[in-house]
Amino acid sequence: MNSKRVTIGLCVWLLGIWLAACAASPPIQEMSDARQAIAAAELADAEQLAPQTLGEARRYLLQAEERIREGNYSLARGDAIRARTRAIYALQASQAANQPVEN
């Protein structure tokens, strides 16, 4: 019974260490994804067709970069994900605006 408790305690401790390591690493992939989504939206003319949404994406990306400089990786990760999401919305809005109207 005692060894089972030790094993469970060790598993919980290892899980905590793993989660802390994930939160402590810079959001490299998320930042890259956000930058690529913003670039795609820009190529689709989102600057003209969805300027507010594209602007929000850029602001989230800048905020993520600032949080990385501060070492706050978990908040930076969230901002990078929000930047990517807003950029995708801007891209979709641009693509919809460029669709021919069907009669």
ChimeraX commands (.cxc) that place a marker at each C-alpha (Angstrom):
marker #1 position 0.00,0.00,0.00 radius 0.5
marker #1 position 2.82,2.37,0.89 radius 0.5
marker #1 position 4.68,1.72,-2.38 radius 0.5
marker #1 position 1.51,2.47,-4.32 radius 0.5
marker #1 position 1.25,5.84,-2.59 radius 0.5
marker #1 position 4.90,6.59,-3.37 radius 0.5
marker #1 position 4.40,5.64,-7.03 radius 0.5
marker #1 position 1.34,7.87,-7.35 radius 0.5
marker #1 position 3.18,10.72,-5.64 radius 0.5
marker #1 position 6.13,10.31,-8.00 radius 0.5
marker #1 position 3.82,10.32,-11.04 radius 0.5
marker #1 position 2.10,13.49,-9.86 radius 0.5
marker #1 position 5.47,15.12,-9.20 radius 0.5
marker #1 position 6.77,14.17,-12.67 radius 0.5
marker #1 position 3.58,15.46,-14.28 radius 0.5
marker #1 position 4.06,18.77,-12.47 radius 0.5
marker #1 position 7.66,19.03,-13.65 radius 0.5
marker #1 position 6.61,18.25,-17.22 radius 0.5
marker #1 position 3.85,20.89,-17.16 radius 0.5
marker #1 position 6.23,23.47,-15.72 radius 0.5
marker #1 position 8.77,22.71,-18.44 radius 0.5
marker #1 position 6.13,23.20,-21.14 radius 0.5
marker #1 position 5.10,26.54,-19.70 radius 0.5
marker #1 position 8.72,27.61,-19.26 radius 0.5
marker #1 position 9.73,27.14,-22.88 radius 0.5
marker #1 position 9.39,29.97,-25.40 radius 0.5
marker #1 position 6.40,29.62,-27.76 radius 0.5
marker #1 position 8.55,29.28,-30.87 radius 0.5
marker #1 position 6.05,27.34,-32.97 radius 0.5
marker #1 position 3.13,29.56,-31.95 radius 0.5
marker #1 position 5.07,32.71,-32.86 radius 0.5
marker #1 position 6.01,31.23,-36.23 radius 0.5
marker #1 position 2.42,30.21,-36.91 radius 0.5
marker #1 position 1.19,33.72,-36.06 radius 0.5
marker #1 position 3.76,35.39,-38.31 radius 0.5
marker #1 position 2.90,33.08,-41.21 radius 0.5
marker #1 position -0.84,33.68,-40.78 radius 0.5
marker #1 position -0.31,37.45,-40.73 radius 0.5
marker #1 position 1.84,37.25,-43.86 radius 0.5
marker #1 position -0.83,35.19,-45.63 radius 0.5
marker #1 position -3.50,37.72,-44.65 radius 0.5
marker #1 position -1.32,40.55,-45.94 radius 0.5
marker #1 position -0.88,38.75,-49.27 radius 0.5
marker #1 position -4.66,38.42,-49.50 radius 0.5
marker #1 position -4.98,42.21,-49.18 radius 0.5
marker #1 position -6.35,42.13,-45.62 radius 0.5
marker #1 position -4.78,45.55,-45.06 radius 0.5
marker #1 position -7.54,46.95,-47.29 radius 0.5
marker #1 position -10.30,44.38,-46.84 radius 0.5
marker #1 position -10.04,43.55,-43.10 radius 0.5
marker #1 position -7.81,46.24,-41.57 radius 0.5
marker #1 position -9.24,46.09,-38.05 radius 0.5
marker #1 position -8.88,42.33,-37.72 radius 0.5
marker #1 position -5.39,42.37,-39.21 radius 0.5
marker #1 position -4.45,45.20,-36.85 radius 0.5
marker #1 position -5.64,43.12,-33.89 radius 0.5
marker #1 position -3.49,40.21,-35.07 radius 0.5
marker #1 position -0.45,42.47,-35.29 radius 0.5
marker #1 position -1.10,43.91,-31.82 radius 0.5
marker #1 position -1.36,40.44,-30.30 radius 0.5
marker #1 position 1.89,39.47,-31.98 radius 0.5
marker #1 position 3.67,42.55,-30.65 radius 0.5
marker #1 position 2.30,41.84,-27.20 radius 0.5
marker #1 position 3.53,38.24,-27.44 radius 0.5
marker #1 position 7.01,39.47,-28.40 radius 0.5
marker #1 position 7.04,41.81,-25.40 radius 0.5
marker #1 position 5.98,39.02,-23.06 radius 0.5
marker #1 position 8.75,36.81,-24.40 radius 0.5
marker #1 position 11.28,39.55,-23.60 radius 0.5
marker #1 position 9.82,39.63,-20.08 radius 0.5
marker #1 position 10.14,35.85,-19.81 radius 0.5
marker #1 position 6.39,35.32,-19.48 radius 0.5
marker #1 position 6.13,32.46,-21.93 radius 0.5
marker #1 position 2.69,31.17,-21.01 radius 0.5
marker #1 position 1.06,34.57,-21.64 radius 0.5
marker #1 position 3.15,35.01,-24.79 radius 0.5
marker #1 position 1.91,31.65,-26.05 radius 0.5
marker #1 position -1.70,32.74,-25.56 radius 0.5
marker #1 position -1.10,36.05,-27.34 radius 0.5
marker #1 position 0.60,34.28,-30.25 radius 0.5
marker #1 position -2.35,31.92,-30.60 radius 0.5
marker #1 position -4.75,34.88,-30.53 radius 0.5
marker #1 position -2.62,36.66,-33.17 radius 0.5
marker #1 position -2.79,33.62,-35.43 radius 0.5
marker #1 position -6.54,33.28,-34.95 radius 0.5
marker #1 position -7.18,36.96,-35.74 radius 0.5
marker #1 position -4.93,36.73,-38.81 radius 0.5
marker #1 position -6.89,33.73,-40.05 radius 0.5
marker #1 position -10.12,35.70,-39.60 radius 0.5
marker #1 position -8.60,38.57,-41.59 radius 0.5
marker #1 position -7.51,36.16,-44.32 radius 0.5
marker #1 position -10.97,34.61,-44.48 radius 0.5
marker #1 position -12.62,38.03,-44.63 radius 0.5
marker #1 position -10.31,39.05,-47.46 radius 0.5
marker #1 position -11.01,35.87,-49.38 radius 0.5
marker #1 position -14.76,36.30,-48.92 radius 0.5
marker #1 position -14.56,39.90,-50.14 radius 0.5
marker #1 position -12.72,38.73,-53.25 radius 0.5
marker #1 position -15.30,36.08,-54.14 radius 0.5
marker #1 position -17.41,36.89,-57.19 radius 0.5
marker #1 position -21.06,37.54,-56.45 radius 0.5
marker #1 position -23.30,34.80,-57.84 radius 0.5
marker #1 position -26.71,35.72,-59.26 radius 0.5
marker link #1:1,2 radius 0.2
marker link #1:2,3 radius 0.2
marker link #1:3,4 radius 0.2
marker link #1:4,5 radius 0.2
marker link #1:5,6 radius 0.2
marker link #1:6,7 radius 0.2
marker link #1:7,8 radius 0.2
marker link #1:8,9 radius 0.2
marker link #1:9,10 radius 0.2
marker link #1:10,11 radius 0.2
marker link #1:11,12 radius 0.2
marker link #1:12,13 radius 0.2
marker link #1:13,14 radius 0.2
marker link #1:14,15 radius 0.2
marker link #1:15,16 radius 0.2
marker link #1:16,17 radius 0.2
marker link #1:17,18 radius 0.2
marker link #1:18,19 radius 0.2
marker link #1:19,20 radius 0.2
marker link #1:20,21 radius 0.2
marker link #1:21,22 radius 0.2
marker link #1:22,23 radius 0.2
marker link #1:23,24 radius 0.2
marker link #1:24,25 radius 0.2
marker link #1:25,26 radius 0.2
marker link #1:26,27 radius 0.2
marker link #1:27,28 radius 0.2
marker link #1:28,29 radius 0.2
marker link #1:29,30 radius 0.2
marker link #1:30,31 radius 0.2
marker link #1:31,32 radius 0.2
marker link #1:32,33 radius 0.2
marker link #1:33,34 radius 0.2
marker link #1:34,35 radius 0.2
marker link #1:35,36 radius 0.2
marker link #1:36,37 radius 0.2
marker link #1:37,38 radius 0.2
marker link #1:38,39 radius 0.2
marker link #1:39,40 radius 0.2
marker link #1:40,41 radius 0.2
marker link #1:41,42 radius 0.2
marker link #1:42,43 radius 0.2
marker link #1:43,44 radius 0.2
marker link #1:44,45 radius 0.2
marker link #1:45,46 radius 0.2
marker link #1:46,47 radius 0.2
marker link #1:47,48 radius 0.2
marker link #1:48,49 radius 0.2
marker link #1:49,50 radius 0.2
marker link #1:50,51 radius 0.2
marker link #1:51,52 radius 0.2
marker link #1:52,53 radius 0.2
marker link #1:53,54 radius 0.2
marker link #1:54,55 radius 0.2
marker link #1:55,56 radius 0.2
marker link #1:56,57 radius 0.2
marker link #1:57,58 radius 0.2
marker link #1:58,59 radius 0.2
marker link #1:59,60 radius 0.2
marker link #1:60,61 radius 0.2
marker link #1:61,62 radius 0.2
marker link #1:62,63 radius 0.2
marker link #1:63,64 radius 0.2
marker link #1:64,65 radius 0.2
marker link #1:65,66 radius 0.2
marker link #1:66,67 radius 0.2
marker link #1:67,68 radius 0.2
marker link #1:68,69 radius 0.2
marker link #1:69,70 radius 0.2
marker link #1:70,71 radius 0.2
marker link #1:71,72 radius 0.2
marker link #1:72,73 radius 0.2
marker link #1:73,74 radius 0.2
marker link #1:74,75 radius 0.2
marker link #1:75,76 radius 0.2
marker link #1:76,77 radius 0.2
marker link #1:77,78 radius 0.2
marker link #1:78,79 radius 0.2
marker link #1:79,80 radius 0.2
marker link #1:80,81 radius 0.2
marker link #1:81,82 radius 0.2
marker link #1:82,83 radius 0.2
marker link #1:83,84 radius 0.2
marker link #1:84,85 radius 0.2
marker link #1:85,86 radius 0.2
marker link #1:86,87 radius 0.2
marker link #1:87,88 radius 0.2
marker link #1:88,89 radius 0.2
marker link #1:89,90 radius 0.2
marker link #1:90,91 radius 0.2
marker link #1:91,92 radius 0.2
marker link #1:92,93 radius 0.2
marker link #1:93,94 radius 0.2
marker link #1:94,95 radius 0.2
marker link #1:95,96 radius 0.2
marker link #1:96,97 radius 0.2
marker link #1:97,98 radius 0.2
marker link #1:98,99 radius 0.2
marker link #1:99,100 radius 0.2
marker link #1:100,101 radius 0.2
marker link #1:101,102 radius 0.2
marker link #1:102,103 radius 0.2
view
